[in-house]
Amino acid sequence: MVSHAHPGTTSSALTRLNVTAARLLGIPPTGYAHLLGMAPEHLNDDLYRPPALTSIRIAELATVHAPWPEVALLLARQSDVGSLGVWDYLITSAPTPLEGIRDAAAYLATVLDTTTDDLRITEDGSRVTLSHLNRGDLAHEAACAVRACALGLYLRRLREAAQRPLVPLHVALATDAPRRYDALIELYGTRAIEFGAPVSSITFRSADLTAPTPHAQPGLSAVLRRHADQSLAAAVPLRDWLDLFRSALVSVQDEGGPALSTVARRMAVSPRTLQRRLDEHGTTWSAEVEAVRRDHVARLLHTTALSVDAVAARSGYADARALRRAVRRWYGTTPAALRRAGDPQAEALEPAR
C-alpha cells in the first residue's frame, strides 16, 4: 500500500475522537455539525474518510475552549485501545512494542493524512526516538495540541503493548512552553519535557521496546497488515460534493443495484439536479455507475473465493460471459488473472481510462 493513501483525509475514527473531545468540552455541535463527513452515515462508518480539514476545525474549536495541553490530554484519555481501529492493534499485537510501532509508522495512513503527518523512528544504541512531524495548516494552539497528543497516543499504545508502565527518557515539543503544563506531565508521566524543539519527539530505552509483548500471537501482525491494506483499498474519501455522491452510490450498489432516483433522494435533490451537478463535475451517471461496478467486481475477486458466476450475479451482470467482457475492457485481462494478481493497485492492471 502506498504511504500517501487518500491524501487530504483522515479516518472517521479520528474524527469521532475529536467530536468526543468537543462534546466533553461543551462545544455546541452547531460549530462543527455542518462540516463534510459529519453526517451520521459517514461519521459512524469506518468505510469513509472525512476531510482532514474537518478534524482540524474541531481541534481549533477545542483549543478556543481549553488550553492546548488540556486538549491534548483529553484526546489521549479518550483514545482507548481499538478506538482508532486496526492501527491500534498493529502496535499492541506485534511480537515487540518496537515492531508494533514500526508497523504503525508504515500504516499511519489508516488514521492520518500522511501528506501532512509523519511518524519517524530513530534507533541510536540504547535509545529509540519517535518523531512526529506535522505540516498541516492548523492554528498555532491547535497544532500544539495535535503534536502533543500524537506523542501521548504513541506512549499509551506502547504501554498497552508492553502491559506495564513505560516512562519516556525525554519528550520534546515543537512549541513554546505554555503557562502551565501539568496536563503534559500527567500525559507523559515525566517532567523531562523540552519546549521549543525543532521536531516533536519522545525517546525510550531500547530495552523497554524490544522486550517480547505479552500474549503476542504468532502470525497476527501479518493478518493485521493485510487488513490495514484492505481497509485503505476499500475506503471512500470524502473531499467534496462528488465524493458525497460517490459514497451514496456505493451504498446503493451494496443494497442491490444503483438507481438514479434513489441516490438523488439520499442527497435531497431531484434526479435532474443530480445529473446537472454531475455534468458540472465533468462526469455522468453512467460513468459513475460503471466505476462503482468495476471497483465492486475487483473487490469481490480479491477478497472472496466466489466463482466468476457468483461475482457476476452479485455485480448485476447477466452471466459470467458479460462479466468477462467487462473485466477485459477495464483491465485488459480475465477475472481469473485479475484474482491471481492479488492487488487492485497493481500497475500492470490499472483500469483503462
Buried (B, 14 or more C-beta within 10 A) or exposed (E): BEEEBBBBBBBBBBBBBBBBBBEBBEBEEEBBEEBBBBBEEBBEEBBBBBBBBBBBBBBBBBBEBBBBBBBBBBBBBBBEEEBBBBBBBBBBBBBBBBBBBBBBBBBBBBBBBBBBBBBEBEEEEEBBBBBBBBEBEBBEBBBBBBBBBBBBBBBBBBBBBBEEEBEBBBBBBBBEEBEEBEBBBBBBBBEBBEBEBEBBBBBBBBEBBBBEBEEBEEEBBEEBBEBBBBBBBBBBBBBEBBBBBBBBBBBBBEEEEBBBEBBBBBBEBEBEEBBEBBEEEEBEBEEBBBBBBBBBBBBBBBEEEBEBEEBBBBBBBEEBEEBBEBBBEBBBBBBEEBBEBEBBBEEEBEBEE
